[in-house]
Amino acid sequence: MQQLATKASPSAHIEDLTGQRSNKSTADVELTVMAEVASVYGDRDSPEALIVAGSLALGREPCKSYSGWGLVSDWGMDSKIDGEGRSGWQVGRISQEHGILTVDSKFDGNPMNLTIGQRIRIWPNHACVADAGFGWYLVVDSDLPDDRRDEIVDVWVRWRGW
């Protein structure tokens, strides 16, 4: 998400997270993290949810365009964080192993409903930090038809060492 915020390299012309014209889209983001909703706190002044991903999975680096550690979409949603792909949630606070979803400050509307056990897709601020904690990566192909978009097409084992 940091690369989107800094307009690192051109691809598609869309509005970025700040509402400005951007040369990047989430189609350029190659890594997302799947997490599970552990608890939902709908009765708080502003709704929140507990997820099973924290700083070990997402890193602790901020992003210049919003105050959070990752943006959220439903795992099965179209994999874009612009327009209709935005869920209304962001990872607003983190601890080592857990995160708290808060309402996305850039979202206009009601956030998507969350349920305990639901899989969510998190777009971390810095992919290189987020991927460092994983030993292997499940590869999905976003070019597959909608009903196969979550199909694992390959498993990449992380290279360790120099």
C-alpha positions in Angstrom: 0.0 0.0 0.0 3.0 2.3 0.6 4.0 1.8 -3.1 0.5 2.9 -4.1 0.6 5.9 -1.9 4.0 7.0 -3.3 3.0 6.3 -6.9 6.1 4.1 -7.4 5.5 3.0 -11.0 2.8 3.4 -13.5 0.1 0.9 -14.6 -3.5 2.0 -14.5 -4.9 5.5 -13.9 -7.2 5.3 -10.9 -7.7 7.4 -7.8 -5.3 6.5 -5.0 -6.2 6.1 -1.3 -6.1 9.9 -0.8 -8.5 10.6 -3.7 -5.7 11.9 -6.0 -5.0 10.5 -9.5 -2.5 7.6 -9.3 -0.5 5.5 -11.8 -0.9 2.4 -9.7 -3.7 0.2 -8.6 -4.1 -2.8 -6.3 -3.6 -5.0 -9.4 0.1 -4.1 -8.9 0.1 -5.5 -5.4 1.4 -9.0 -5.5 1.1 -10.0 -1.8 -1.9 -10.0 0.5 -2.3 -11.7 3.8 -5.3 -14.0 4.7 -6.5 -13.6 8.2 -9.5 -14.8 10.2 -11.9 -12.8 12.2 -11.8 -13.9 15.9 -14.3 -11.6 17.5 -16.7 -8.9 16.4 -17.5 -5.9 18.6 -20.5 -4.3 17.0 -21.8 -2.7 20.2 -18.9 -0.3 20.6 -19.2 3.4 19.8 -17.4 2.7 16.5 -17.5 -1.0 15.5 -14.4 -3.1 15.8 -13.2 -6.7 15.2 -10.3 -8.8 16.5 -8.3 -10.6 13.8 -5.6 -13.3 14.1 -2.9 -11.2 12.4 -0.7 -8.6 14.1 2.7 -7.1 13.7 4.4 -10.5 13.1 2.2 -11.0 10.0 1.8 -7.4 8.8 4.8 -5.5 10.0 4.7 -2.2 12.0 5.5 0.3 9.3 2.9 3.1 8.6 1.6 4.2 5.3 1.6 7.9 4.4 -2.0 7.9 3.0 -4.0 6.5 5.9 -3.6 5.7 9.6 -3.5 1.9 9.7 -1.4 -1.2 9.0 -3.4 -2.7 6.2 -6.7 -2.3 4.3 -9.2 -5.1 4.3 -11.4 -6.8 1.7 -13.4 -10.0 2.0 -11.3 -12.9 0.8 -13.7 -13.7 -2.1 -14.1 -10.1 -3.2 -12.8 -8.7 -6.4 -9.1 -8.0 -5.4 -9.1 -4.3 -5.7 -9.1 -1.7 -3.0 -10.7 1.1 -5.0 -14.4 1.8 -5.6 -16.5 -1.2 -4.8 -13.7 -3.4 -3.6 -13.2 -1.4 -0.4 -14.8 -3.2 2.6 -14.9 -0.2 5.0 -12.4 -1.8 7.3 -8.7 -1.2 8.0 -6.3 -2.7 10.5 -6.4 0.2 12.9 -4.3 -1.2 15.8 -2.0 -4.1 16.2 -0.2 -6.1 18.8 2.3 -8.9 18.2 -0.2 -11.6 17.1 -3.5 -9.9 16.8 -5.0 -6.8 15.1 -8.0 -4.7 15.6 -10.1 -3.8 12.6 -11.5 -0.3 12.7 -13.7 1.6 10.3 -11.6 2.8 7.3 -11.5 6.6 7.5 -11.5 6.9 3.7 -14.6 4.7 3.2 -18.0 6.4 2.7 -20.8 4.1 3.7 -21.4 1.1 6.0 -18.5 -1.3 6.4 -19.1 -4.9 5.2 -20.6 -7.2 7.9 -18.0 -9.4 9.6 -18.6 -12.8 11.2 -16.4 -14.9 13.5 -14.3 -17.3 11.5 -14.6 -15.3 8.3 -11.5 -15.1 6.1 -10.4 -11.6 5.1 -7.8 -10.3 2.7 -5.4 -7.7 4.2 -3.4 -5.5 1.9 -0.3 -4.8 4.1 1.6 -1.5 4.0 4.9 -3.1 3.1 4.9 -6.5 1.4 8.6 -7.1 2.0 8.2 -6.8 5.7 4.9 -8.7 5.8 6.2 -11.7 3.8 9.3 -12.1 5.9 7.4 -14.0 8.6 6.1 -16.8 6.3 7.9 -19.9 5.2 5.9 -20.5 2.1 3.3 -18.6 0.0 0.1 -19.9 -1.5 -0.2 -18.6 -5.1 -3.6 -17.8 -6.5 -4.3 -16.5 -10.0 -6.6 -13.4 -10.2 -7.0 -13.9 -13.9 -8.9 -17.1 -13.3 -12.8 -17.0 -13.5 -14.5 -15.6 -10.4 -15.4 -19.1 -9.1 -11.8 -20.2 -9.2 -10.1 -17.0 -8.0 -9.2 -18.6 -4.6 -7.8 -21.7 -6.2 -4.2 -22.4 -5.2 -2.2 -22.8 -8.4 1.2 -23.1 -6.8 3.1 -23.0 -3.5 6.4 -21.0 -3.3 8.9 -22.0 -0.6 10.7 -19.0 0.8 14.4 -18.9 0.2 16.4 -18.3 3.4 20.0 -17.2 3.6 22.3 -15.0 1.6 
